[in-house]
Amino acid sequence: MVRPRWRKTGTAQRLHEALLADRTEALAALLVDPDHPKVEALYETWGYRRIGNRQPFPDSPNFTVMLRDLSVPLAS
């Protein structure tokens, strides 16, 4: 989470990209709360795509699953 003062400045995306920069995996995966469509839309702008839903544990919520191909550079 980015502190309020730094929100809407691109800081979250820059931090996210820095964390992924040296990863050797082919894909990055996110589980997103489906009650937050704005968060899902933000991740789509970061190169993620929605692939379905998943309930990882019987007592957990049902999440939206999003993937990003790390072999494809994110367009600026």
Order of alpha helices (4+ residues) and beta strands (2+ residues): alpha-beta-alpha-beta-beta
